[in-house]
Amino acid sequence: MATEPVTLELDEAAARLFKEASPEQRRKLEALVSLHLLEAATSRQSLRELMDTVGKQAQERGLTEERLQELLREAEEARATNERL
């Protein structure tokens, strides 16, 4: 599979995880992102349906509303800190 470098804006925690990943883990993460982007772009689902599907999958994998809110708070705090710098 041919690849091409791109730049993505990620929340601080996701960016840190990617940067700290081993080369093998990075390749796996890159493949996962590619698959999700292709799926989203070729899906006949509306954006709302796609978001609902992703939300259900996240819940099935153990993401709770409390943890989601915590992640969103952390991301917002990280953005605010970066904006002040």
C-alpha positions in Angstrom: 0.0 0.0 0.0 1.4 3.4 -1.0 1.4 6.0 1.7 1.6 9.8 1.8 2.5 12.0 4.8 -0.2 14.3 6.1 -0.6 16.6 9.1 -3.5 16.1 11.5 -4.6 18.2 14.5 -5.1 15.8 17.4 -5.8 16.4 21.1 -2.8 16.5 23.3 -3.2 13.1 24.8 -3.6 11.4 21.4 -0.6 13.2 20.0 1.5 12.2 23.0 0.5 8.6 22.6 1.4 8.6 18.9 4.8 10.4 19.5 5.7 7.9 22.3 4.6 4.8 20.3 7.2 2.4 19.0 7.7 2.3 15.2 5.5 -0.9 15.0 2.8 0.7 17.1 2.9 3.8 14.9 2.4 1.7 11.7 -0.6 0.1 13.4 -2.1 3.4 14.4 -1.5 4.9 11.0 -3.3 1.9 9.4 -6.2 2.3 11.8 -6.6 6.0 11.0 -6.4 5.2 7.3 -9.1 2.6 7.6 -11.4 4.9 9.7 -10.9 7.8 7.2 -11.7 5.6 4.2 -14.7 4.1 6.0 -16.0 7.5 6.9 -15.5 8.9 3.4 -17.1 6.0 1.6 -19.9 5.3 4.1 -23.4 5.9 2.9 -24.3 6.8 6.5 -25.0 10.4 7.3 -22.6 12.1 9.6 -25.1 11.7 12.5 -25.5 8.0 11.9 -21.7 7.6 11.7 -21.3 9.5 14.9 -23.9 7.3 16.6 -22.2 4.2 15.4 -18.8 5.4 16.7 -20.4 6.3 20.0 -22.0 2.9 20.4 -18.7 1.2 19.6 -16.9 3.3 22.2 -19.5 2.5 24.8 -19.2 -1.2 24.0 -15.5 -0.9 24.5 -16.0 0.7 28.0 -16.0 4.4 27.4 -18.4 6.0 29.9 -20.0 9.4 29.8 -17.8 10.4 32.8 -14.6 9.3 31.1 -15.6 11.1 27.9 -16.3 14.3 29.8 -12.9 13.9 31.5 -11.1 13.5 28.2 -12.9 16.5 26.7 -12.0 18.6 29.8 -8.3 17.5 29.4 -8.3 18.4 25.7 -9.9 21.8 26.4 -7.3 22.5 29.2 -4.5 21.5 26.8 -5.8 23.8 24.1 -6.2 26.7 26.5 -2.6 26.2 27.7 -1.2 26.0 24.2 -3.1 29.2 23.2 -1.5 31.1 26.1 2.0 30.0 25.1 
